[in-house]
Amino acid sequence: MEYIVFIAKIILIYWEMRGSLIYGGFLAMLGLNREEIELVEKIILFFDSNNPEESALVRQRFECLNALGDAISRYPSVRESHTLRGIQRNEAKLVKALCSFASPAHLLHIPTRVVAARSYLVAKYQAFSLLHILTSDEEEFIFPIRKIILAVIHTLMAEEVYFSCLDDPDFSQDIKLNLANDLIMLWDSGTDPRTVRHLPALDTLWTARDSSPPAFGTMNATSELLRISIDLEEDWHDFLISNVSVKETRWALEEFLFGLSYEEINSVRSRLLKFGINAVSRDEIPSFLENRPAYGIINSSDYRAMYDFYVDRRDAARLRQKLSVPGPGRTLEEIYIKYRIAQE
């Protein structure tokens, strides 16, 4: 009986190793969670029997991702303290450094592991985008792959939001310290939103916006705001009640809902008023503007569009601040984060 139990244990170990040495062994080093590892294993096994050539391509791509992750893992943690020639470097000093430099100057003040990890996230996005393309006809894979891709993109966007907030002169030093600590937590945890205070709220906001394309209509944003607010928590509703009367918040919210710049929204509204037009459709917007919208068109089939949308709005807001012209000087996300921190 003992011998049979022993053999059974050996068989179990073998099957665990079969699923981990070939696939999970290297994937686990990347910071992928068990759900992601199992998904990649399942897709590789699917292609092994259906398309060996594409299976080889997937293996090669994730082996490259593994090599990158392995190299990054050799660098010390951002939370690790060490002394170099009498100068101590630790997490507290990193926080102060982040609060002291404008965002364009952050790069050379950030630990190598963090810079490399950002490249890893881009590589992870590309790897799972490959899976998304190859499995486009397999419904069982589409949703979990999409979930992983959006998690990566939202993490990269959250980092951009935090940097923008750190660069805002109107944010107090205490708020910036909180933001810097959150940013370090984000770097330390990867794409796990549960460990970062404000990432879940941003994640929910972006997901709601991605699933609710603008209807335009009379350009009052009522339907757009209602659609995204249904999926958001009470914190969001409190934010709207407290801030929607503030011009900058209202302008930033309209940019977020319509996908147009402040200047373009005013242009469309002026044209509606001038020609006595009651409503405008999505297809008519390009002709109203006589060119491609400044922020592009958010296309849910290209997951990068939401990231581009945030960066475009952030850059436009910074330019307005420098030129001292009307319009939002911050993105909706930055205003929302500031509100959440002030409530703590």
Secondary structure, 3 states (H helix, E strand, C coil): CHHHHHHHHHHHHHHHHHHHHHHHHHHHHHCCCHHHHHHHHHHHHHHHHHCHHHHHHHHHHHHHHHHHHHHHHCCCCCCCCEEECCEEECHHHHHHHHHHCCHHHCHHHCCHHHHHHHHHHHHHHHHHHHHHHHCCCCHHHHHHHHHHHHHHHHHHHHHHHHHHHHCCCCCCHHHHHHHHHHHHHHHHHCCCHHHCCCHHHHHHHHHHHHCCCCCCECCCCHHHHHHHHHCCCHHHHHHHHHHCCCHHHHHHHHHHHHCCCHHHHHHHHHHHHHCCCCCECHHHHHHHHCCCCCCCCCCCCCCHHHHHHHHHHHHHHHHHHHHCCCCCCCCHHHHHHHHHHHCC
